[in-house]
Amino acid sequence: MTGRDKVIVVALIGLMVVASIAAIAADQNPASGDPAYGGTYVEGVAGVPQYLNPVIAATDVDQDIARLAFSGLTRYDQAGAIVPDLASAFHTESDGRIWTFDIRDDATWHDGQPVTADDVVFTVKLLQDRGYVGPYSDAFRGVTVDRIAPRTVRFTLPDVYGPFADSTTVPLLPSHLLGNVPYAELSRQPFNASPIGTGPFRVTEVDARQIVLLRNDDFYRTRPARGRPYLDKVILRFYPDPTEALLALSRGEIDGVGGLSSQDGERARSLKSATLYSLPTDNFVSLFLNVRPEKVLFRDRAVRQAIATAIDRGRVLQLAADGRGTVADEFVPSSSWAYVKDVTRYTYSVEEAAALLDAADWKDHDGDGIRDKGGQKLAFAISTSDEPARTAAATQIERDLNAIGMNVTVNSMPFGQLVDSVARQRTFDALLVEIAVSGDPDPYTFFHSTEVNDPGHNFSGFSTLPIDRNLEAARRTFDEGARRDLYAPVFQAISKEVPVVFLYFSDYLYAQSAQVQGQRIAPLTDPRERFWNVEDWYVRTQTKR
C-alpha cells in the first residue's frame, strides 16, 4: 500500500477500524558473527514531520517517531498478543470493568525522570478532551483513570469494553514536562520538535532533510540481556514518495524503505544488496454495495450474491497487488483469533453467477445484451480512487461483471473527491476502497445500525437487529472465545447477505539492506509497527568465539 493510499484509508475510517494481525514472514538470514554495538540505520520515509507528539501526530513520519521514541503501558508481541511494556503487570476485575497496571520500576523518560501513574492519568485526560478526535477517543470515553500509587494506575470503565486492552498501547506523554498544557495548546509547544519519550531512541536533530535519533542508553526493554539497543543511531530521511526512497536505497544512500507499491516491490526484489519483505496485514480491499432503499438494484440479494460469485478475486489480487496478499472471504484473515470457519464462501464461477441471476429473473428481456428485471437495468458504477492499484482492481471487476450480462462502469477520481463527495455523502452505487486495520478486530463500526451515516463507517448501509445485539454484546466482554462466538453469526449474516464483497488482504512491502540484521517480523498492525523490535537490529558483528 502506498503512502498516498494510506492517507485515503485514514480519511475514510478516521483511524478507528480495529483488528489483530498475525505474522508469517521469517527472520532475516543470520549474520556471520554475533551482534555488536554501534552503527547507523537510515530509512527513507515519504513525507515530512509536523508534530512529534503521539497524541497529535498528523503524518506518517510523526507516527514513525511515536514508535521509535515513545511507548505505552502495553504493546503487541511477535505473536500478536497484548503484553506488558511500560507496565510490569496488569490485571482485571469486575468482569473487565476495572483494569489495574503496575509500572516498571526501571522505566524512565529520556531525561532520566521515572515513568509514573501521573503520566498515564495526564495522557488519558488529553485523550478525553472534547477537542481530541483521534483513534483513542471512543476507547476512553466515560473511563475514570486514578493514581493508586506512584507507579500504579487504575482504569474504571462505565461498562465492559472488549477492545479496551488495545487502547492501553497508546504512547504515554511526560506529565512533568507537559502536565500544565491543555490539549488545545499542545500543537504550539516546543516539545513537538524536541520530544522526550520512553522508547529505544531519542530525537536529537530535526531539519528539512531528516530526523536523527540516538540510542536510549537506559532503555528498560533490553534488560537484563544488555544495557541498550545495538544501533547507535536511527535516521529517518525524507523523500517525496517511496519510489524516490527506493532509488536512494539502490544507490546505497539509505538502508531501508517501506510502503512500496507492487511495481516498486519488483524493483526492490531485483536489488542484490537488499531484502524485500512482504509483510501480511489485516488491511483489506473490498467492494461495498450500497443497499439503502434508494439503491433498488442492490436490494436484491441474488444480485449481490451473483456479484460475489462472478468476481475472480485471485485475478484481482494479481493485477492490483502483483499477488502480494491473500484472497479474502470475511472481515479478518484466517490467522486472526476472530476468524470464523463456517461462513458462506463464494467460489469464482461465471456459470453459477449467471444461474443466480437467471433464477431471480434478471435476464436480457429486451435483447440489448444487458440483464434487466421489471424495467430496471442491471447497471451500476464502481466509485474508487485514481490510485493505480484501485483502478486495476476496479477494471478487472468491471470485466468480470460485464461478462455475466451486467453493465458496470468505473468512476475513478482524486482521493479528496472520493472521500468528501462520494464516501461521506453515500452517493455511490458500489465503493471500492482499502480499509486500514489496526488493533482489535471489532467490526462494530462497519455493520452496526448507528454507523450507517457519516461520520459512521457502515458504508453499505446494511444492518439488522440481531447483528446490532451481537456487536454490542461482543463489546461487553473481553474474552476472545466469547467474542468470537458472538461474531460468528454476524460474519455468517454478512457473508450470506453480501453487503460487502471482501476481495483481498494486502501486504506491506518493506525493503532493507542485507546488512541490517536482527529484525523479527511481527504482526503489522500499522506501518510504524515495523519498528517493534528496533532495539535488536544491528549492522555490525563481532567474530564468534
URZI-V190369 format. One record per helix or strand. SS is the DSSP state (a for helix, b for strand). FROM is the first residue (numbers start at 1). TO is the last residue. Records with the same first field share a line. If there is no record, write none. Layout:
# URZI-V190369
SS = FROM-TO + FROM-TO
This chain:
# URZI-V190369
a = 3-13 + 60-69 + 94-96 + 117-127 + 164-167 + 175-178 + 183-188 + 190-192 + 220-222 + 242-250 + 262-269 + 296-299 + 301-310 + 313-321 + 350-359 + 388-402 + 415-423 + 444-447 + 449-451 + 465-475 + 480-497 + 527-531 + 534-536
b = 34-36 + 40-46 + 74-76 + 82-84 + 87-93 + 98-103 + 108-108 + 114-114 + 144-149 + 152-156 + 201-206 + 210-215 + 233-239 + 256-260 + 274-289 + 325-327 + 363-363 + 372-373 + 376-377 + 379-385 + 407-413 + 430-435 + 500-513 + 517-517 + 538-538 + 540-542
